[in-house]
């Protein structure tokens, strides 16, 4: 419980800690779910389209949070997205699947600099 309170403080969510989950915005819900997922410092974190349907400000917040939390917990992250601009900077390897065919790119920089 103490870890949860610390994370809520860090992300300025202490004011909603007693609010029903369904009463806060979808962006805040996703952030809370992300914090809940990392609270036990998992070795593997799988996030499937965590930014889908969110406004730009919440997408940025989710991506920044992913970067910070993955750096702190030293876990492996599998991040699924259809939007290349939503790939967090902590990602080092990318698997692209155009037309259902797997294409492996060793480094994210290669995939971003390719024409």
N, C-alpha and C positions, 0 to 999 in steps of 0.2 A: 504494500500500500504506500509506503514511503517513497519508493521509486516512482510510482504513478504520480504522486503529488509533486515530486521534483520535476518530472517531465511536463506536467501541466503548467507549472510555474515558468519553466524555460520557454515554453511556447505560448505564454500568455493566455492560457485556457483555464486558469484557476477559477475564474468567475462563473464558469459553466459546469463545474464539477458536480453540482447537485441537480442540474437540469436533466430532464428526461432526454434520452438520446434522440428521439424523434422530433424534439422541439428545436434542435439546432440546425443550421444550414447543412446542405449536402457536403460542402467543402470542409466544414468543421468536423462532420461525421467521418469523412475519409481520413482527415488528419488524426483524429482520435483512434480510428482503427489501425492506422500505421503505427502510432505510438504503442498501442496495445500489442501489436505484433512483435515489436522489438524490445519490449520491457524485460523479457527473459533472456535477451542476448542470444538469439538463435544462431546456429552455425550456418543455416540456409534460410534465406528469406525470398519468397516468391511473391511478386506483385504483378497481378494481371490487370493491365489497363487502369492503374490507379488514378489517372488524370482524366479519364474519359468523361465527357459531358460537363467538366468543371469550367468556370470562368477563368480567364487568363491569370488573375491574381492568385487564385487558389492553386492552379497548375504550377505556377512558379513556387509557391509555398511548399507544396508537396514535393517537388523536385529538390528544392533546397534542403528540406527535411530529410529526404532519402540520402542525399550526399553526406549530411552531418551524421546521421545515425549509422549509416553503413561504415563510415570512417571510425566511429567510436566503438562499434561492436565487433569490428573485424570479422564480418560474416560474408559469405558468398551470396550474391544477389542475382536472381533471375528476374529480369524486368521485361514484361511483355507489353509492347505497344505497336500501334500501326503508324504512329506519328514520329518521324525521325527527330523533330524538334523537342520531343519529350524525353529523349534519352538523357538520363542524369550524367553529370560529368564524372562520376565515380565508376562508370562502366568502362571496362578496358577491352572487352571482346564482344563482337556482335555476330549474331546468326541471322542472316536475312533469308526469307523464304518467298521470293517473288514467284508468282504462279504456282505455288505449292512445292517448288523445288528448293532444296536446301543449298544455300551458298554461304560458305564460311569465310569470314574476314577475320584475320588474326587480331588486328588492332582497329579500334574505332576510328583513329585518324585516317587509315586507309579508306574506310568506307565514306568518310566525309569529304576527302579530297579527290575521290574518283569522279570523272565526268559523268 
